[in-house]
Amino acid sequence: MSVAEIAIPKVAAKSSLFHHILVATDFSKVSERAFSEAVVIAQESDAQISLVHVVNADWRYEMLENPPEIDLEESDAKTRMRNFAGGLAPGTEIPSALIRRGPTVQSVAAYAKQTGADLLVIGTRGRGGFPKLALGSTAEELLRIAPCPVLTVGPRAQITPPTNAFQTILFATDFGKGSVEALEIALSLAQQRRAKLVLLHMSSPMPMMSTSLSAYAPAGAATEDVLEWQSSSRAQSLQQLKKCLPAGLHLEQQPEFVTGTDLCPEGVLTAAERFRADLIVMGANRTMPAKVMAHIPWSAVHEVVRKAPCPVLTVAG
């Protein structure tokens, strides 16, 4: 992997949650929306913002010793990078970097680590089903291997107005490892912005192991058992959610706790609409290799990002 153009300087520490925001762009419309969101956050946090783009050169040209086509592609990419930043943030100097000879996902993740970025912002088309294999996997792979939190702007996300950034934050948790750091970010954002914080956990509609439900019981009895299990599950989830908040925590607005028994994506999306969330924060657990998870169209994170009415901030754990 090689980096061309401008090297990004180290960012001095500040009191804000985010100090260096890195935007990965492919110059598409979804990248423009992601960059616009990043600009809002950078202004709110007084953070540095920079751009990175990976040149996907034709492998046949790289077999040559001095392939002129690669030089032309790099030159074109540099021009598009300047036009991209200048058109969306006129009058603002945006440090940028061009990466070549490397897989997009690994190159961006490595560059984020190299430059000390504490937030990576990406846009995604969020395609569902089989087209996701070709068009939507990059974003999900990135949010699972990135060395920092990732803010994904999906196709249905509304761009946050600068004067109203993240007034309602929905924290969705499965109580897994990825949720621990995600909660810290959600709490910090809620305190900094005096925002409304909604904590959510969705349990499965039915027990994973149904040994308590007799296969030979009448339908009515089985239904009663399921309803009793759901009620107990919601009560336990509520207790766990309340334990998430540290003692002595001060929030300007009273937090809300929401539990339910539904499929995770549907529950998160319903809550986001109900509370008019400006941001969804959740963990992205590394239960499988990132490339495998990125190619499962029905995975929870993918479904939430694809359909969310607001940006989704994920933390891999």
N, C-alpha and C positions, 0 to 999 in steps of 0.2 A: 504494500500500500504506500502511495506517495501523496504528499499534500502540496498543492500549489497555491500561489497567491499570498494572502495575508495570514501571518501567524497571530493568533489571538493572545493578547497579554493576560497575565494572571490578574484576577479580579480581587480587589481589596475587600476585606470583610466589612459587612454592614449589619445593621440590626434587623434588616428585613429577612423574610424567610427565603427568598430567592435573590441571588446575587448575579448569576450568569445564566441567561436563558438562551439555549441553542435551538434554532429552528432548522429542521431538515426539510429541504424543498426539492421538488422535481419540476417546479415552475407551472404546475397545474392550478386549476381554480381552487381545488381543495387546499393546496399549499398556500394560496393567497389568503384563504379564510383562516388558516392556522396561524399565518404570520400576523394577521390583523389582531387575532386574539392575544398573541404573544406581546405585541406592542402595548396593548392595554395593561397586561400584567406587569410588563417592564416599567411602565409609567407609574403604576400603583406601588411597585416595590422599589423604585429607583434602581432598577437592575440594568446591567449591560445585556444587550441582545445581539446575537450574531447568527450567521447563516452558514449552512454546509450543504454541499451538493456532491453527489457521487456520479461520475461519468461512467456510463455503461458502454464502453467501447466494444466494437465488434472483435471477438477473440481472434478472428482471422488476421486482422491488422496487427495485433500484438505479436504475431509470430514473426513479423518482419523486423529487421534491425532498426530502421528509422522510418516508421510508418507515418507518412504525412497526414493521413486521415485522422489519426489520434490528435495531432496538433490542431487540426481544424476543429475537431469536436471540442477540445479544451478551450480554444479561442472563442468559439460560439457560446460555450457554457459560461465563460467569464463575462461576456457581453450580456447574456440573459440574466446573470446574477446581478449585475449592476442595474439593469433595467427593472428587475423584479423588486429590489430594495428601494430604488429611487422612485418607482411608481407608487409604492405603498407607504413609504415613509420619506416623502420629499424633504430635502434639506437636512436629513439626518444621515450621518456617516455610520454605516452598518458594516462592521468587520465581517469578512466572509472567507470561506476556504473551499477549495475544489479538491476532491479526492478521486484518484483513479487507480486502476489495477487492484480491485478488491471487491468482495461481495458487499452489496449495499448495506444490509443489516449490520454485519460485523464491522464494517468501516465506520458507519455512523456511531455505533456504540463505542468503538475504540476512540474515536475523536472526542466524543462527549467526556470520556474518562480522561483523555490527554489534556483537555482544556479546563477540567474542573467544573464542567457545567452542573448545576444543581437542578435544572429542569430542562427536559427535552420536549419540544412541541412539534407535533406532526399532524398532518391532515390525512384522512383516508376516505376512499370512496365507499367503504363499508359494504361491498357487494356480498350478497348472501349466496348460499348454495355452491355449486361447482365453479362458477366464475371466480369465486374467492381464491381458488387455487392459483390463479394467474394474477389477480388484481388486488386482492385484499390481504395477502399474507404478510407482506413486508411490515405493515404497521403493527400487527399483533406480535410478530417475532420481536420487533424492537421493544415493545412495552414489556416483554418478558425477559430480555437479556440486558437492557439498558442499565448503566451503573447509577442512574438517578431516576427520580420520578418522571413519568411521561404524561404529558397532557395531549390527548387525542381529540381532534375536532372532527366529528363525523358528519355525514351528509345532511343530517336533520338538525344539527346543533345551531342554535341562534348565537350570533356574535354578541358578546357582552358590551353594553354601552360603557364608555369610560367612566361615567359618573355613577354607575350602578354595578360595579364589578363584584360578583360573588356575594350577593346579599342573602341568599339561601343556599346552604351547602348540605347535600345529602351524602352521608357516610354509610355505605353498604358494606357489611362485614359478614364473613363466614366463620369468624373467630380463628382463622388460620394465621400462619406466620406472616403472610404478606399484609394482613390487616393491621398489624401492630404499628409499623411505621406510617402506614396510610392514616391511621387515627391521629398520630402526632401532627401530621400535616393538616388534617381537617380541623383539629383543635386550634392550631396556630393561625390558620386562615380565619376561622370564626372569631378569634380574639382580635386579630389585627383589623378586620373589617367590621367588627361588631355585628356579625352576621347571625342569622338564624341557623342553628345546627339541628339536623334531623338524623338520628341514628336508626339504622334499619337492619333487621336480620330476617331472612326468609328460610323457613324450614321446609323440608320435603312434604308434599301433600299426604304421603303415606309413609309408614315406617319402612326403613330399608330392609329390615328383617321382620317378616310378619308372623313369627312363631306364636305371638300372642293372639293372633286372629285365626280361629279354627277354620280350616277349609271346609268343614262340614257344618258350620254354624249357619243358621238362617240368615238371609240377607239383611234383615232388620237388625239382628244382633251384631253382625259384622260392621254395619254402618255406625252403630252406637260405639263400638270399640274404636273405630277410626276417629270419630268426632271427639271421643274422650282423649285419645292420643294427641290429636291436634291441639286441643285445649291445654293439655299438660305441656306440650312442646312450646306453645306460645308463651306460657307462664315462665318456663325455664329460660327461654330466649330473652324475655324482658328483664329477668334478673341479671343475666349475663351482660346485656347492653348497659344497664345502669352501673355495673361494676367496671365498665370500660372507662368511665370518667374518673379522673384522679381526685382525691380528696382536696378540698380547698380551691378547686377550679372556679374561676370567675368568668362568666359569659354575660354579655349585655342582655341577651335574650334567653328566655328559658328554653332549654333543649327539649326536643320531642323524641319519644321512643316508639318505634313502629315495628311490630312483629306480624308475621303471617305465615300461612302454609300454602305456598304456591311455588312454581318453578322460579328459580332465582331471577332470570332476566325479566320475566313478566312482572314480578313483584317490585324490582328496582325501577323499572320504567313507569309502572303505575304510580309509585310514590313520587317519582320525579315530576310527573304531570300534576299530581294532586297538590304538591307543595310548591309548584312552579320553581323547581330548583334551578339555580344558575350554574351549579357545578356538582358533579357526582365524583366522589372519592371512593376508591375501592382497591383492594389488594389483587394482585395477579399472581397466584401461587404457581411455582415451578414444579408442578406434580409430574409433568412429562417434559421431554425436550421441547424447546420453544418452537422448532420447525414443525413438530408433530401437532402441538396445540394450535398452531396457526392454521392448520389445514383441517380442523374440525369445525365445520360451519355452525354447529349448534352450541359451541362453547359459550359459557355465560358472558365472559368479557367481550367477545366478539359481538354477541347479540345486543348487549347494552350499548356499546360504542356505535353500532350500526343504526340503532333506532333512537338513541338518546336525544332529547330536545335541547341539550346543553353539552358543553365539553365534559370529557371524562378524564380524571386524573387517576392514574394507576401507579402502584408501587409493587415491584416484583419481590417476592419473598420465598 
